[in-house]
Each structure stands twice: as C-alpha cells, then as structure tokens.
C-alpha cells in the first residue's frame, strides 16, 4: 500500500512527489489531499473469481454529498463496486486487482473562518473493502479506513493523512451495500452480505466448508507523507510502496 498526504503550490509543484499517472489528467495548482494505492494479489490462482473493491465516504465536512455514501457520489453504473466493468481491465493484471485513488480539493477551502475566528479544517474519511461477490451476494474479506485533513494558519496550508487502520466493516458501511440503489428507482437492488465471518482469515474460496488458511501479518504501520515507511499485509493482500507511480479516481473533489 502506498498512502500519504500531498499538496501543490500555487505554481502547481507538488510535495512530496508529483501525484500524476498516465491514467489521470494534470491537476490544478493549490490543491491538496491524499493518495491511496492498494493491490490485492491472488496467491492461490485456483481461487480466482469475482473480487472487487467497494469504497464509501463515511465522514468529513468537505465532501461532494452528505456522508455516508458509496463512492462515487454520482453513480456511473448500477453496481456498488469501485471500478465499473469498463474501467476494471485497466486495473487488473493477471491475478491482481488494484485500487487507486487521489481525492483532493482546493487548499483554500480550509481558509474559511469559524464564528470564533479560527480557521475551519476540511477533511474526508473513507472506508474501503476488498470483497468477493457472486450473483447478488457479497462477502467482505478485509476493510480499512483512511482519509485526509487540510488545515490553514498564518504560515500556510498543510495536508495530513489521517491514521490508517485495518478494521472490521462498520455497520454503516454494510448498510450502504444492502441498501444500494444502483438503478435509481428508490428501492434497494437486493444486494446481501454473506453470513460467513467477514474476514480474510475465515475465507473459504473453494467451498469445502473450511477456511483456506489465509493469515494477516502483524507488521502494520501508517504511512505519513514521504516514502520512508511501509505497510505490508502478507497473505491474501500484498501491498507495497512504489516510489514514483501515483493515481486516480473517485472522490476527486474538482468542484470544491
């Protein structure tokens, strides 16, 4: 996993690294946010199937819609997954599926004053999950939370990555899935969650009624800004730091 906060100067120069990717157009100057990249590798290729990412905006005071909601706020298909079926080929390779997100907004959003005269920080919080799905049933394998905050004082602006955490899926996250209305008819589409324990360690990919034996590494750490620290989850999810590739997608708050 590559996760850190970033911000651009008024000249469009970025720190700590230029968050650009061939799959994204250039970003405007004077913006800030976070960069998240995660890659799920299928170690046992016999277990290949319908893996996907689901992401929700679960908090914050500077979001496109009122949290919580499935990302993106403006639906571009009728499914609850992060990538659309047309986008997915660009983010899958052999036996892996990639998550890329570069949420950001204008730094000046953090310059608004509260009634007490202090500047009001802006923030966005995400909950993201790797899932397995079949028909209309989704099994949540592992979820994590992340986000960013932008503050302002007389010295200038500062974008900070919020603490990263592996979590069990929250109730509000699971409710967003079961109540998802992809076709816009005002009714839930009928997605259900598997009754199996929603964790990677209990995952039964071959259907023999027994856990396949996936384990999670205890070696976890948050990644602040520069690439000096690394979070590694061994087993089902393999996440690594890449020095110069940055990415993409959903809650890119271009209108804020």
DRENPA-3360 file (N, C-alpha, C; in nm, 2 decimals, always signed):
BEGIN
1 = XXXXXXXX = +0.08/-0.12/+0.00/+0.00/+0.00/+0.00/+0.09/+0.12/+0.00 ~ +0.05/+0.22/-0.08/+0.12/+0.35/-0.09/+0.01/+0.45/-0.04 ~ +0.03/+0.51/+0.07/-0.07/+0.60/+0.13/+0.00/+0.72/+0.19 ~ -0.03/+0.84/+0.15/+0.03/+0.96/+0.21/-0.05/+1.08/+0.17 ~ -0.03/+1.19/+0.24/-0.09/+1.32/+0.20/+0.00/+1.39/+0.11 ~ -0.06/+1.48/+0.03/+0.02/+1.57/-0.06/-0.05/+1.70/-0.08 ~ +0.02/+1.80/-0.13/-0.04/+1.93/-0.16/+0.05/+1.99/-0.27 ~ -0.02/+2.08/-0.34/+0.05/+2.15/-0.45/+0.07/+2.30/-0.41;
9 = XXXXXXXX = +0.17/+2.36/-0.47/+0.19/+2.50/-0.45/+0.11/+2.58/-0.55 ~ +0.11/+2.71/-0.54/+0.04/+2.79/-0.64/+0.09/+2.78/-0.78 ~ +0.21/+2.73/-0.79/+0.27/+2.71/-0.92/+0.25/+2.58/-0.98 ~ +0.18/+2.49/-0.90/+0.14/+2.36/-0.95/+0.25/+2.25/-0.92 ~ +0.35/+2.29/-0.84/+0.45/+2.19/-0.80/+0.40/+2.12/-0.68 ~ +0.43/+1.99/-0.67/+0.37/+1.90/-0.57/+0.48/+1.85/-0.47 ~ +0.43/+1.83/-0.35/+0.52/+1.77/-0.25/+0.43/+1.66/-0.18 ~ +0.50/+1.54/-0.14/+0.64/+1.52/-0.15/+0.68/+1.47/-0.29;
17 = XXXXXXXX = +0.58/+1.42/-0.37/+0.61/+1.38/-0.51/+0.50/+1.43/-0.60 ~ +0.52/+1.44/-0.72/+0.42/+1.48/-0.82/+0.32/+1.37/-0.83 ~ +0.19/+1.39/-0.78/+0.09/+1.29/-0.79/+0.03/+1.28/-0.93 ~ +0.10/+1.23/-1.03/+0.05/+1.21/-1.16/+0.05/+1.07/-1.20 ~ -0.03/+1.03/-1.30/-0.04/+0.90/-1.35/-0.09/+0.91/-1.49 ~ -0.04/+0.82/-1.58/-0.08/+0.82/-1.72/-0.23/+0.81/-1.73 ~ -0.30/+0.75/-1.63/-0.44/+0.74/-1.64/-0.52/+0.86/-1.58 ~ -0.45/+0.96/-1.55/-0.51/+1.08/-1.50/-0.46/+1.20/-1.58;
25 = XXXXXXXX = -0.55/+1.30/-1.59/-0.50/+1.43/-1.64/-0.43/+1.51/-1.54 ~ -0.36/+1.62/-1.57/-0.29/+1.70/-1.47/-0.39/+1.77/-1.37 ~ -0.34/+1.79/-1.25/-0.42/+1.85/-1.15/-0.39/+2.00/-1.15 ~ -0.48/+2.08/-1.10/-0.47/+2.22/-1.09/-0.37/+2.25/-0.97 ~ -0.32/+2.37/-0.97/-0.24/+2.42/-0.86/-0.32/+2.45/-0.74 ~ -0.26/+2.46/-0.63/-0.32/+2.50/-0.50/-0.43/+2.40/-0.46 ~ -0.39/+2.27/-0.47/-0.48/+2.16/-0.42/-0.41/+2.07/-0.32 ~ -0.49/+2.00/-0.25/-0.43/+1.90/-0.15/-0.52/+1.79/-0.12;
33 = XXXXXXXX = -0.47/+1.68/-0.07/-0.55/+1.56/-0.04/-0.46/+1.45/+0.00 ~ -0.50/+1.33/-0.04/-0.43/+1.21/-0.01/-0.41/+1.12/-0.13 ~ -0.32/+1.03/-0.12/-0.30/+0.93/-0.23/-0.30/+0.79/-0.18 ~ -0.39/+0.71/-0.23/-0.40/+0.57/-0.19/-0.39/+0.47/-0.30 ~ -0.30/+0.38/-0.29/-0.28/+0.27/-0.39/-0.27/+0.14/-0.31 ~ -0.36/+0.05/-0.34/-0.35/-0.09/-0.28/-0.37/-0.19/-0.39 ~ -0.29/-0.30/-0.38/-0.30/-0.41/-0.48/-0.33/-0.54/-0.41 ~ -0.43/-0.61/-0.45/-0.46/-0.74/-0.40/-0.41/-0.84/-0.49;
41 = XXXXXXXX = -0.32/-0.93/-0.44/-0.27/-1.04/-0.53/-0.33/-1.17/-0.49 ~ -0.38/-1.24/-0.58/-0.44/-1.38/-0.56/-0.33/-1.48/-0.55 ~ -0.28/-1.51/-0.43/-0.17/-1.60/-0.42/-0.20/-1.74/-0.47 ~ -0.32/-1.79/-0.44/-0.37/-1.92/-0.49/-0.45/-1.90/-0.61 ~ -0.40/-1.92/-0.73/-0.47/-1.88/-0.86/-0.59/-1.97/-0.88 ~ -0.60/-2.08/-0.81/-0.72/-2.16/-0.82/-0.84/-2.09/-0.76 ~ -0.82/-1.99/-0.68/-0.93/-1.92/-0.61/-0.97/-1.79/-0.69 ~ -0.92/-1.78/-0.81/-0.96/-1.66/-0.89/-1.11/-1.65/-0.91;
49 = XXXXXXXX = -1.16/-1.53/-0.90/-1.31/-1.52/-0.92/-1.35/-1.37/-0.92 ~ -1.46/-1.35/-0.87/-1.52/-1.21/-0.87/-1.47/-1.13/-0.75 ~ -1.35/-1.09/-0.75/-1.30/-1.00/-0.65/-1.33/-0.85/-0.69 ~ -1.35/-0.77/-0.60/-1.37/-0.63/-0.63/-1.34/-0.54/-0.51 ~ -1.34/-0.41/-0.53/-1.32/-0.31/-0.42/-1.45/-0.24/-0.41 ~ -1.49/-0.21/-0.28/-1.60/-0.12/-0.25/-1.55/-0.01/-0.16 ~ -1.58/+0.11/-0.19/-1.54/+0.22/-0.11/-1.65/+0.32/-0.07 ~ -1.65/+0.37/+0.05/-1.75/+0.46/+0.09/-1.69/+0.58/+0.15;
57 = XXXXXXXX = -1.75/+0.70/+0.14/-1.72/+0.82/+0.21/-1.80/+0.81/+0.34 ~ -1.74/+0.80/+0.45/-1.81/+0.78/+0.58/-1.80/+0.90/+0.68 ~ -1.73/+1.00/+0.64/-1.72/+1.12/+0.73/-1.65/+1.23/+0.66 ~ -1.65/+1.35/+0.72/-1.58/+1.46/+0.67/-1.68/+1.58/+0.66 ~ -1.62/+1.70/+0.65/-1.70/+1.82/+0.64/-1.69/+1.89/+0.50 ~ -1.62/+1.82/+0.41/-1.60/+1.89/+0.28/-1.61/+1.78/+0.17 ~ -1.72/+1.72/+0.16/-1.74/+1.61/+0.07/-1.85/+1.65/-0.04 ~ -1.85/+1.57/-0.15/-1.95/+1.60/-0.25/-2.09/+1.59/-0.21;
65 = XXXXXXXX = -2.12/+1.48/-0.13/-2.25/+1.46/-0.08/-2.24/+1.45/+0.07 ~ -2.36/+1.42/+0.14/-2.36/+1.41/+0.28/-2.33/+1.26/+0.32 ~ -2.22/+1.24/+0.39/-2.18/+1.10/+0.43/-2.28/+1.04/+0.52 ~ -2.29/+0.91/+0.52/-2.21/+0.82/+0.44/-2.28/+0.79/+0.30 ~ -2.19/+0.76/+0.20/-2.24/+0.72/+0.07/-2.14/+0.64/+0.00 ~ -2.18/+0.55/-0.09/-2.09/+0.47/-0.18/-2.02/+0.56/-0.27 ~ -1.89/+0.54/-0.29/-1.81/+0.62/-0.38/-1.81/+0.56/-0.52 ~ -1.85/+0.63/-0.62/-1.86/+0.77/-0.63/-2.01/+0.82/-0.60;
73 = XXXXXXXX = -2.02/+0.94/-0.56/-2.15/+1.00/-0.52/-2.24/+1.00/-0.64 ~ -2.19/+1.04/-0.76/-2.26/+1.04/-0.88/-2.23/+0.91/-0.95 ~ -2.33/+0.82/-0.95/-2.31/+0.68/-1.00/-2.28/+0.68/-1.15 ~ -2.19/+0.60/-1.19/-2.16/+0.58/-1.33/-2.19/+0.44/-1.38 ~ -2.25/+0.36/-1.30/-2.31/+0.23/-1.34/-2.41/+0.19/-1.23 ~ -2.46/+0.07/-1.24/-2.57/+0.02/-1.15/-2.51/-0.07/-1.04 ~ -2.38/-0.08/-1.03/-2.32/-0.17/-0.93/-2.25/-0.09/-0.82 ~ -2.24/-0.15/-0.70/-2.18/-0.08/-0.59/-2.03/-0.08/-0.58;
81 = XXXXXXXX = -1.96/-0.14/-0.68/-1.82/-0.16/-0.68/-1.74/-0.03/-0.72 ~ -1.62/-0.02/-0.68/-1.54/+0.10/-0.70/-1.51/+0.12/-0.85 ~ -1.47/+0.01/-0.92/-1.45/+0.02/-1.06/-1.57/-0.03/-1.14 ~ -1.60/+0.04/-1.25/-1.71/-0.01/-1.34/-1.65/-0.12/-1.42 ~ -1.74/-0.20/-1.48/-1.69/-0.31/-1.56/-1.60/-0.26/-1.68 ~ -1.62/-0.14/-1.73/-1.54/-0.09/-1.84/-1.40/-0.05/-1.79 ~ -1.40/+0.00/-1.66/-1.27/+0.05/-1.60/-1.19/-0.06/-1.55 ~ -1.25/-0.17/-1.51/-1.18/-0.28/-1.44/-1.06/-0.33/-1.52;
89 = XXXXXXXX = -1.06/-0.36/-1.65/-0.95/-0.41/-1.72/-0.82/-0.33/-1.70 ~ -0.83/-0.20/-1.69/-0.71/-0.11/-1.67/-0.65/-0.13/-1.53 ~ -0.72/-0.19/-1.44/-0.67/-0.20/-1.30/-0.66/-0.35/-1.25 ~ -0.66/-0.44/-1.35/-0.64/-0.58/-1.32/-0.52/-0.63/-1.41 ~ -0.44/-0.71/-1.36/-0.33/-0.77/-1.43/-0.31/-0.91/-1.38 ~ -0.32/-1.00/-1.47/-0.31/-1.14/-1.44/-0.39/-1.18/-1.32 ~ -0.33/-1.19/-1.20/-0.40/-1.24/-1.08/-0.40/-1.13/-0.97 ~ -0.42/-1.01/-1.01/-0.42/-0.90/-0.91/-0.53/-0.80/-0.95;
97 = XXXXXXXX = -0.58/-0.72/-0.85/-0.67/-0.62/-0.87/-0.63/-0.50/-0.79 ~ -0.62/-0.38/-0.85/-0.56/-0.26/-0.80/-0.67/-0.16/-0.76 ~ -0.64/-0.09/-0.65/-0.72/+0.02/-0.61/-0.64/+0.15/-0.62 ~ -0.69/+0.25/-0.68/-0.61/+0.38/-0.70/-0.71/+0.49/-0.67 ~ -0.67/+0.58/-0.58/-0.75/+0.70/-0.55/-0.66/+0.82/-0.52 ~ -0.70/+0.93/-0.56/-0.63/+1.06/-0.54/-0.73/+1.16/-0.50 ~ -0.80/+1.15/-0.39/-0.90/+1.25/-0.35/-0.83/+1.38/-0.32 ~ -0.89/+1.49/-0.36/-0.83/+1.62/-0.33/-0.93/+1.73/-0.35;
105 = XXXXXXXX = -0.90/+1.85/-0.30/-0.98/+1.97/-0.32/-0.89/+2.09/-0.30 ~ -0.95/+2.21/-0.32/-0.88/+2.33/-0.32/-0.83/+2.36/-0.17 ~ -0.70/+2.40/-0.16/-0.64/+2.42/-0.03/-0.72/+2.54/+0.04 ~ -0.77/+2.63/-0.04/-0.84/+2.75/+0.01/-0.97/+2.71/+0.08 ~ -1.02/+2.59/+0.07/-1.14/+2.55/+0.14/-1.11/+2.55/+0.29 ~ -0.98/+2.54/+0.33/-0.95/+2.53/+0.47/-0.93/+2.67/+0.53 ~ -0.96/+2.78/+0.45/-0.93/+2.91/+0.49/-1.06/+2.98/+0.54 ~ -1.17/+2.90/+0.55/-1.29/+2.96/+0.60/-1.29/+2.97/+0.75;
113 = XXXXXXXX = -1.34/+3.08/+0.80/-1.33/+3.11/+0.94/-1.46/+3.06/+1.01 ~ -1.44/+3.00/+1.13/-1.55/+2.97/+1.22/-1.60/+3.09/+1.29 ~ -1.72/+3.09/+1.36/-1.77/+3.20/+1.43/-1.67/+3.25/+1.54 ~ -1.58/+3.16/+1.59/-1.49/+3.21/+1.69/-1.36/+3.27/+1.63 ~ -1.36/+3.28/+1.50/-1.25/+3.35/+1.43/-1.14/+3.25/+1.39 ~ -1.14/+3.13/+1.43/-1.04/+3.03/+1.39/-1.07/+2.97/+1.26 ~ -0.97/+2.92/+1.19/-0.99/+2.87/+1.06/-1.04/+2.72/+1.07 ~ -1.13/+2.69/+0.98/-1.20/+2.56/+0.99/-1.13/+2.45/+0.90;
121 = XXXXXXXX = -1.06/+2.35/+0.96/-1.00/+2.25/+0.88/-1.11/+2.17/+0.79 ~ -1.07/+2.12/+0.68/-1.16/+2.04/+0.60/-1.10/+1.90/+0.60 ~ -1.19/+1.80/+0.59/-1.15/+1.66/+0.60/-1.24/+1.57/+0.52 ~ -1.19/+1.45/+0.48/-1.27/+1.35/+0.42/-1.22/+1.22/+0.48 ~ -1.32/+1.13/+0.52/-1.28/+1.00/+0.57/-1.34/+0.89/+0.48 ~ -1.26/+0.78/+0.45/-1.30/+0.67/+0.37/-1.30/+0.54/+0.44 ~ -1.39/+0.45/+0.40/-1.38/+0.31/+0.44/-1.38/+0.23/+0.31 ~ -1.28/+0.14/+0.30/-1.26/+0.07/+0.18/-1.25/-0.08/+0.21;
129 = XXXXXXXX = -1.31/-0.16/+0.12/-1.31/-0.31/+0.15/-1.28/-0.39/+0.02 ~ -1.20/-0.49/+0.04/-1.19/-0.59/-0.06/-1.30/-0.69/-0.04 ~ -1.37/-0.73/-0.15/-1.48/-0.82/-0.14/-1.48/-0.93/-0.24 ~ -1.55/-1.03/-0.22/-1.57/-1.14/-0.31/-1.72/-1.14/-0.33 ~ -1.77/-1.15/-0.46/-1.91/-1.15/-0.49/-1.95/-1.25/-0.59 ~ -2.08/-1.29/-0.58/-2.13/-1.39/-0.67/-2.28/-1.37/-0.67 ~ -2.34/-1.36/-0.79/-2.48/-1.32/-0.80/-2.51/-1.19/-0.73 ~ -2.59/-1.19/-0.63/-2.62/-1.06/-0.56/-2.57/-1.07/-0.41;
137 = XXXXXXXX = -2.48/-1.16/-0.39/-2.42/-1.18/-0.25/-2.28/-1.13/-0.25 ~ -2.25/-1.06/-0.15/-2.11/-1.00/-0.13/-2.05/-1.05/+0.00 ~ -1.93/-1.10/+0.00/-1.86/-1.13/+0.12/-1.74/-1.03/+0.14 ~ -1.74/-0.96/+0.25/-1.64/-0.87/+0.28/-1.52/-0.94/+0.34 ~ -1.41/-0.93/+0.27/-1.29/-1.00/+0.31/-1.20/-0.92/+0.41 ~ -1.18/-0.80/+0.38/-1.10/-0.71/+0.47/-1.13/-0.57/+0.44 ~ -1.14/-0.49/+0.54/-1.17/-0.34/+0.52/-1.07/-0.26/+0.59 ~ -1.05/-0.14/+0.55/-0.96/-0.04/+0.62/-1.01/+0.10/+0.61;
145 = XXXXXXXX = -0.97/+0.19/+0.69/-1.01/+0.33/+0.69/-0.89/+0.42/+0.67 ~ -0.92/+0.53/+0.61/-0.81/+0.63/+0.58/-0.88/+0.76/+0.54 ~ -0.80/+0.86/+0.51/-0.86/+0.99/+0.48/-0.75/+1.10/+0.49 ~ -0.80/+1.22/+0.48/-0.70/+1.33/+0.49/-0.77/+1.46/+0.55 ~ -0.69/+1.55/+0.61/-0.73/+1.67/+0.66/-0.64/+1.78/+0.61 ~ -0.70/+1.90/+0.57/-0.63/+2.02/+0.53/-0.65/+2.13/+0.63 ~ -0.54/+2.18/+0.68/-0.55/+2.29/+0.78/-0.48/+2.42/+0.72 ~ -0.52/+2.53/+0.78/-0.46/+2.66/+0.74/-0.43/+2.74/+0.86;
153 = XXXXXXXX = -0.31/+2.81/+0.86/-0.28/+2.91/+0.96/-0.20/+3.02/+0.90 ~ -0.15/+3.11/+0.97/-0.08/+3.22/+0.91/+0.05/+3.18/+0.84 ~ +0.10/+3.06/+0.87/+0.22/+3.01/+0.80/+0.18/+2.95/+0.66 ~ +0.07/+2.89/+0.65/+0.03/+2.84/+0.52/-0.07/+2.72/+0.54 ~ -0.08/+2.64/+0.43/-0.16/+2.52/+0.43/-0.09/+2.39/+0.46 ~ -0.16/+2.29/+0.52/-0.09/+2.17/+0.54/-0.19/+2.05/+0.52 ~ -0.16/+1.96/+0.43/-0.24/+1.84/+0.41/-0.18/+1.73/+0.49 ~ -0.27/+1.66/+0.57/-0.22/+1.55/+0.66/-0.30/+1.42/+0.63;
161 = XXXXXXXX = -0.24/+1.31/+0.62/-0.31/+1.18/+0.61/-0.36/+1.14/+0.74 ~ -0.48/+1.10/+0.75/-0.54/+1.05/+0.87/-0.49/+0.91/+0.90 ~ -0.49/+0.87/+1.03/-0.44/+0.74/+1.06/-0.50/+0.62/+0.98 ~ -0.42/+0.53/+0.93/-0.47/+0.42/+0.86/-0.50/+0.31/+0.96 ~ -0.61/+0.23/+0.93/-0.64/+0.12/+1.03/-0.71/+0.01/+0.95 ~ -0.66/-0.11/+0.98/-0.74/-0.23/+0.94/-0.86/-0.24/+1.03 ~ -0.98/-0.27/+0.98/-1.10/-0.27/+1.06/-1.19/-0.38/+1.02 ~ -1.28/-0.42/+1.11/-1.40/-0.49/+1.07/-1.49/-0.39/+1.00;
169 = XXXXXXXX = -1.57/-0.44/+0.90/-1.66/-0.34/+0.83/-1.76/-0.28/+0.93 ~ -1.78/-0.15/+0.92/-1.87/-0.08/+1.01/-2.01/-0.11/+0.97 ~ -2.11/-0.09/+1.07/-2.25/-0.11/+1.04/-2.30/-0.02/+0.93 ~ -2.25/+0.10/+0.93/-2.30/+0.19/+0.82/-2.25/+0.15/+0.69 ~ -2.13/+0.10/+0.68/-2.07/+0.05/+0.56/-2.15/-0.07/+0.50 ~ -2.18/-0.16/+0.59/-2.26/-0.28/+0.54/-2.40/-0.23/+0.51 ~ -2.46/-0.14/+0.58/-2.59/-0.09/+0.54/-2.59/-0.02/+0.40 ~ -2.49/+0.05/+0.37/-2.48/+0.11/+0.24/-2.48/+0.01/+0.13;
177 = XXXXXXXX = -2.42/-0.11/+0.15/-2.42/-0.21/+0.05/-2.56/-0.27/+0.03 ~ -2.63/-0.31/+0.15/-2.76/-0.37/+0.14/-2.87/-0.28/+0.09 ~ -2.85/-0.15/+0.11/-2.95/-0.05/+0.07/-2.92/+0.01/-0.06 ~ -2.81/-0.03/-0.13/-2.76/+0.03/-0.25/-2.87/+0.03/-0.36 ~ -2.89/+0.15/-0.42/-2.99/+0.17/-0.53/-2.92/+0.21/-0.65 ~ -2.88/+0.11/-0.73/-2.80/+0.15/-0.85/-2.88/+0.20/-0.97 ~ -3.00/+0.15/-0.98/-3.08/+0.19/-1.09/-3.17/+0.31/-1.07 ~ -3.16/+0.37/-0.95/-3.23/+0.49/-0.92/-3.38/+0.49/-0.91;
185 = XXXXXXXX = -3.43/+0.37/-0.88/-3.58/+0.36/-0.87/-3.63/+0.38/-0.72 ~ -3.54/+0.42/-0.63/-3.58/+0.45/-0.50/-3.59/+0.32/-0.41 ~ -3.55/+0.21/-0.46/-3.56/+0.08/-0.39/-3.42/+0.02/-0.38 ~ -3.39/-0.06/-0.28/-3.27/-0.13/-0.27/-3.27/-0.24/-0.38 ~ -3.15/-0.26/-0.44/-3.14/-0.35/-0.55/-3.14/-0.50/-0.51 ~ -3.12/-0.53/-0.38/-3.12/-0.66/-0.33/-2.99/-0.73/-0.30 ~ -2.88/-0.65/-0.29/-2.75/-0.70/-0.25/-2.76/-0.75/-0.11 ~ -2.70/-0.86/-0.08/-2.70/-0.92/+0.05/-2.55/-0.95/+0.09;
193 = XXXXXXXX = -2.53/-0.96/+0.22/-2.39/-0.99/+0.27/-2.39/-1.13/+0.31 ~ -2.28/-1.20/+0.28/-2.26/-1.34/+0.31/-2.27/-1.35/+0.46 ~ -2.33/-1.46/+0.51/-2.33/-1.49/+0.65/-2.20/-1.54/+0.71 ~ -2.11/-1.57/+0.62/-1.97/-1.61/+0.66/-1.91/-1.49/+0.74 ~ -1.82/-1.52/+0.83/-1.75/-1.42/+0.90/-1.67/-1.33/+0.80 ~ -1.70/-1.20/+0.81/-1.64/-1.11/+0.70/-1.49/-1.08/+0.73 ~ -1.41/-1.18/+0.73/-1.27/-1.16/+0.74/-1.19/-1.25/+0.65 ~ -1.07/-1.21/+0.61/-0.99/-1.29/+0.52/-0.95/-1.42/+0.59;
201 = XXXXXXXX = -0.92/-1.42/+0.71/-0.88/-1.54/+0.78/-0.98/-1.66/+0.77 ~ -1.11/-1.62/+0.76/-1.21/-1.73/+0.75/-1.25/-1.76/+0.61 ~ -1.19/-1.70/+0.51/-1.23/-1.71/+0.37/-1.23/-1.85/+0.32 ~ -1.34/-1.90/+0.26/-1.35/-2.03/+0.21/-1.37/-2.02/+0.06 ~ -1.26/-2.01/-0.02/-1.27/-1.99/-0.16/-1.31/-2.11/-0.24 ~ -1.28/-2.23/-0.20/-1.31/-2.35/-0.27/-1.44/-2.42/-0.23 ~ -1.50/-2.36/-0.13/-1.64/-2.40/-0.09/-1.64/-2.54/-0.02 ~ -1.53/-2.58/+0.04/-1.53/-2.70/+0.11/-1.57/-2.69/+0.26;
209 = XXXXXXXX = -1.62/-2.57/+0.30/-1.66/-2.55/+0.43/-1.56/-2.52/+0.53 ~ -1.43/-2.51/+0.49/-1.32/-2.49/+0.58/-1.25/-2.36/+0.53 ~ -1.19/-2.29/+0.63/-1.11/-2.17/+0.59/-0.99/-2.22/+0.51 ~ -0.95/-2.14/+0.41/-0.84/-2.17/+0.33/-0.70/-2.16/+0.39 ~ -0.70/-2.09/+0.50/-0.57/-2.07/+0.58/-0.50/-1.94/+0.56 ~ -0.57/-1.84/+0.50/-0.50/-1.71/+0.49/-0.48/-1.65/+0.62 ~ -0.36/-1.58/+0.64/-0.33/-1.51/+0.76/-0.29/-1.37/+0.74 ~ -0.30/-1.29/+0.84/-0.26/-1.15/+0.83/-0.13/-1.12/+0.90;
217 = XXXXXXXX = -0.04/-1.05/+0.84/+0.08/-1.01/+0.91/+0.05/-0.91/+1.02 ~ +0.13/-0.92/+1.13/+0.12/-0.82/+1.24/+0.20/-0.70/+1.21 ~ +0.28/-0.70/+1.10/+0.36/-0.59/+1.06/+0.28/-0.49/+0.99 ~ +0.23/-0.39/+1.06/+0.15/-0.28/+1.01/+0.20/-0.15/+1.06 ~ +0.19/-0.05/+0.97/+0.23/+0.08/+1.01/+0.16/+0.18/+0.92 ~ +0.15/+0.30/+0.97/+0.09/+0.41/+0.89/+0.20/+0.47/+0.80 ~ +0.16/+0.53/+0.69/+0.25/+0.59/+0.60/+0.21/+0.74/+0.60 ~ +0.30/+0.83/+0.66/+0.26/+0.97/+0.66/+0.28/+1.03/+0.52;
225 = XXXXXXXX = +0.38/+1.11/+0.50/+0.40/+1.17/+0.37/+0.50/+1.10/+0.29 ~ +0.64/+1.12/+0.32/+0.74/+1.06/+0.23/+0.73/+0.91/+0.23 ~ +0.81/+0.84/+0.14/+0.80/+0.70/+0.13/+0.90/+0.63/+0.22 ~ +0.92/+0.67/+0.34/+1.02/+0.61/+0.43/+0.96/+0.49/+0.51 ~ +0.83/+0.49/+0.52/+0.77/+0.37/+0.59/+0.68/+0.29/+0.50 ~ +0.65/+0.17/+0.54/+0.58/+0.08/+0.45/+0.48/+0.00/+0.53 ~ +0.36/-0.02/+0.48/+0.27/-0.12/+0.54/+0.26/-0.24/+0.45 ~ +0.28/-0.35/+0.51/+0.28/-0.48/+0.44/+0.18/-0.58/+0.50;
233 = XXXXXXXX = +0.09/-0.62/+0.42/+0.00/-0.73/+0.47/+0.03/-0.85/+0.39 ~ +0.08/-0.96/+0.46/+0.12/-1.08/+0.40/+0.00/-1.17/+0.38 ~ +0.00/-1.25/+0.28/-0.10/-1.35/+0.26/-0.19/-1.31/+0.14 ~ -0.32/-1.29/+0.17/-0.41/-1.26/+0.06/-0.39/-1.13/+0.00 ~ -0.37/-1.02/+0.08/-0.34/-0.89/+0.02/-0.19/-0.86/+0.03 ~ -0.13/-0.83/-0.08/+0.00/-0.79/-0.08/+0.01/-0.64/-0.12 ~ +0.05/-0.56/-0.03/+0.05/-0.41/-0.06/+0.19/-0.36/-0.05 ~ +0.23/-0.28/-0.14/+0.37/-0.23/-0.14/+0.38/-0.09/-0.17;
241 = XXXXXXXX = +0.50/-0.03/-0.14/+0.53/+0.11/-0.17/+0.59/+0.12/-0.31 ~ +0.54/+0.21/-0.39/+0.61/+0.23/-0.52/+0.65/+0.38/-0.52 ~ +0.77/+0.41/-0.56/+0.82/+0.54/-0.54/+0.76/+0.64/-0.63 ~ +0.74/+0.61/-0.76/+0.71/+0.72/-0.85/+0.57/+0.71/-0.92 ~ +0.49/+0.60/-0.89/+0.36/+0.59/-0.95/+0.25/+0.64/-0.86 ~ +0.17/+0.73/-0.91/+0.06/+0.78/-0.83/-0.07/+0.77/-0.91 ~ -0.18/+0.79/-0.85/-0.30/+0.75/-0.91/-0.42/+0.84/-0.89 ~ -0.53/+0.80/-0.89/-0.66/+0.82/-0.97/-0.78/+0.83/-0.88;
249 = XXXXXXXX = -0.88/+0.87/-0.91/-1.02/+0.83/-0.91/-1.11/+0.90/-0.81 ~ -1.20/+0.84/-0.77/-1.33/+0.87/-0.73/-1.36/+1.00/-0.67 ~ -1.34/+1.02/-0.54/-1.38/+1.14/-0.47/-1.28/+1.25/-0.50 ~ -1.26/+1.28/-0.63/-1.17/+1.39/-0.67/-1.26/+1.51/-0.67 ~ -1.25/+1.59/-0.57/-1.35/+1.70/-0.55/-1.32/+1.82/-0.64 ~ -1.33/+1.80/-0.76/-1.29/+1.91/-0.86/-1.38/+2.03/-0.85 ~ -1.50/+2.01/-0.80/-1.59/+2.12/-0.79/-1.58/+2.20/-0.66 ~ -1.50/+2.15/-0.57/-1.49/+2.22/-0.44/-1.37/+2.31/-0.44;
% end
